[in-house]
Amino acid sequence: EMIRGWPWLHGRCVGLGWSGRHELVAVLESGHALVWSMHGARLAEFGLGAACEAHGLLSAEVLPDALLLLGKDCRCYALHALGSEAERRLVPLADPRLFFAPAAGGA
């Protein structure tokens, strides 16, 4: 039995997971994040920084108080202090020198 549902009108999701505060975090291809309570109430929506918004995202990993992001420009970023708007900041990680998005495959 479904506890709660809502229509998805936000574009492509590239990462989805639970924060350390038990909030559902959806990271969008557009470089934005949406946060919901475990009961389905929308708590926040915010941009992930100019670089992520300008180029878009390929993938994201949700950690307890951070996001790991791979941009369409093949750059890696970490967003620290996910739960605190005042302390939240985007940090570019070492340039991985990628020329195309990584992929996994089997033979």
C-alpha beads as a LAMMPS data file, in Angstrom:
LAMMPS data file: protein, C-alpha beads

107 atoms
106 bonds

1 atom types
1 bond types

-500.0 500.0 xlo xhi
-500.0 500.0 ylo yhi
-500.0 500.0 zlo zhi

Masses

1 110.0

Atoms # bond

1 1 1 0.000 0.000 0.000
2 1 1 1.365 3.409 -1.001
3 1 1 1.981 5.777 1.895
4 1 1 2.254 8.948 -0.165
5 1 1 2.668 9.950 -3.800
6 1 1 3.095 13.133 -5.778
7 1 1 3.481 13.948 -9.464
8 1 1 7.056 14.454 -10.682
9 1 1 7.301 17.747 -12.571
10 1 1 10.962 18.588 -11.981
11 1 1 12.968 17.201 -14.884
12 1 1 15.482 14.352 -14.968
13 1 1 16.798 13.075 -11.635
14 1 1 20.502 12.051 -11.666
15 1 1 20.794 11.176 -7.968
16 1 1 18.401 10.200 -5.202
17 1 1 19.077 9.284 -1.587
18 1 1 18.506 9.935 2.104
19 1 1 20.368 12.589 4.065
20 1 1 21.620 12.020 7.603
21 1 1 18.524 13.899 8.791
22 1 1 16.248 11.310 7.108
23 1 1 15.236 13.682 4.312
24 1 1 14.856 12.529 0.718
25 1 1 17.238 14.430 -1.571
26 1 1 16.743 14.465 -5.340
27 1 1 19.537 15.911 -7.487
28 1 1 18.389 17.131 -10.897
29 1 1 20.239 17.196 -14.202
30 1 1 19.673 20.978 -14.240
31 1 1 22.052 21.475 -11.278
32 1 1 19.378 21.858 -8.603
33 1 1 18.431 19.793 -5.562
34 1 1 15.026 19.171 -4.011
35 1 1 14.562 18.021 -0.407
36 1 1 11.487 16.337 1.105
37 1 1 10.621 15.114 4.584
38 1 1 10.061 11.391 5.032
39 1 1 6.335 12.201 5.006
40 1 1 6.447 13.814 1.560
41 1 1 6.426 17.515 2.532
42 1 1 8.759 19.574 0.341
43 1 1 11.333 21.268 2.568
44 1 1 13.767 22.985 0.209
45 1 1 14.889 23.597 -3.354
46 1 1 18.279 25.109 -4.157
47 1 1 20.845 25.489 -6.893
48 1 1 24.111 23.582 -6.585
49 1 1 26.349 26.384 -7.786
50 1 1 26.972 28.310 -10.992
51 1 1 29.208 25.635 -12.567
52 1 1 26.680 22.841 -12.014
53 1 1 23.759 24.963 -13.191
54 1 1 25.608 26.211 -16.302
55 1 1 26.777 22.802 -17.539
56 1 1 24.258 20.437 -15.938
57 1 1 24.966 17.172 -14.123
58 1 1 25.570 13.603 -15.277
59 1 1 25.326 11.902 -11.895
60 1 1 25.178 12.518 -8.155
61 1 1 25.659 10.567 -4.947
62 1 1 23.821 11.578 -1.762
63 1 1 25.838 11.219 1.467
64 1 1 24.635 11.979 5.029
65 1 1 25.644 15.684 4.869
66 1 1 27.113 16.130 1.387
67 1 1 26.611 15.516 -2.318
68 1 1 29.205 14.204 -4.757
69 1 1 28.532 15.529 -8.249
70 1 1 29.794 14.788 -11.758
71 1 1 29.073 17.616 -14.160
72 1 1 28.435 17.338 -17.888
73 1 1 31.708 19.232 -18.246
74 1 1 33.362 16.075 -16.754
75 1 1 34.369 17.971 -13.582
76 1 1 33.783 16.585 -10.083
77 1 1 32.356 18.615 -7.195
78 1 1 31.411 18.110 -3.553
79 1 1 28.640 20.071 -1.871
80 1 1 29.347 20.237 1.878
81 1 1 26.893 21.022 4.716
82 1 1 23.863 19.777 2.816
83 1 1 21.553 20.378 5.795
84 1 1 22.646 23.952 6.542
85 1 1 21.822 26.706 4.072
86 1 1 24.184 29.134 5.826
87 1 1 27.172 26.753 5.655
88 1 1 26.425 24.955 2.362
89 1 1 29.246 25.327 -0.178
90 1 1 30.310 23.788 -3.467
91 1 1 33.937 22.674 -3.700
92 1 1 35.517 21.696 -7.031
93 1 1 37.549 18.513 -6.643
94 1 1 40.818 17.723 -8.398
95 1 1 40.424 17.791 -12.165
96 1 1 40.099 14.121 -13.191
97 1 1 41.131 15.072 -16.771
98 1 1 38.154 13.253 -18.252
99 1 1 37.232 13.898 -21.874
100 1 1 33.982 11.932 -21.759
101 1 1 31.755 10.559 -19.022
102 1 1 32.991 7.369 -17.349
103 1 1 31.092 4.197 -18.129
104 1 1 31.180 0.663 -16.824
105 1 1 30.708 -2.351 -19.025
106 1 1 31.248 -6.027 -18.986
107 1 1 32.499 -8.396 -21.586

Bonds

1 1 1 2
2 1 2 3
3 1 3 4
4 1 4 5
5 1 5 6
6 1 6 7
7 1 7 8
8 1 8 9
9 1 9 10
10 1 10 11
11 1 11 12
12 1 12 13
13 1 13 14
14 1 14 15
15 1 15 16
16 1 16 17
17 1 17 18
18 1 18 19
19 1 19 20
20 1 20 21
21 1 21 22
22 1 22 23
23 1 23 24
24 1 24 25
25 1 25 26
26 1 26 27
27 1 27 28
28 1 28 29
29 1 29 30
30 1 30 31
31 1 31 32
32 1 32 33
33 1 33 34
34 1 34 35
35 1 35 36
36 1 36 37
37 1 37 38
38 1 38 39
39 1 39 40
40 1 40 41
41 1 41 42
42 1 42 43
43 1 43 44
44 1 44 45
45 1 45 46
46 1 46 47
47 1 47 48
48 1 48 49
49 1 49 50
50 1 50 51
51 1 51 52
52 1 52 53
53 1 53 54
54 1 54 55
55 1 55 56
56 1 56 57
57 1 57 58
58 1 58 59
59 1 59 60
60 1 60 61
61 1 61 62
62 1 62 63
63 1 63 64
64 1 64 65
65 1 65 66
66 1 66 67
67 1 67 68
68 1 68 69
69 1 69 70
70 1 70 71
71 1 71 72
72 1 72 73
73 1 73 74
74 1 74 75
75 1 75 76
76 1 76 77
77 1 77 78
78 1 78 79
79 1 79 80
80 1 80 81
81 1 81 82
82 1 82 83
83 1 83 84
84 1 84 85
85 1 85 86
86 1 86 87
87 1 87 88
88 1 88 89
89 1 89 90
90 1 90 91
91 1 91 92
92 1 92 93
93 1 93 94
94 1 94 95
95 1 95 96
96 1 96 97
97 1 97 98
98 1 98 99
99 1 99 100
100 1 100 101
101 1 101 102
102 1 102 103
103 1 103 104
104 1 104 105
105 1 105 106
106 1 106 107
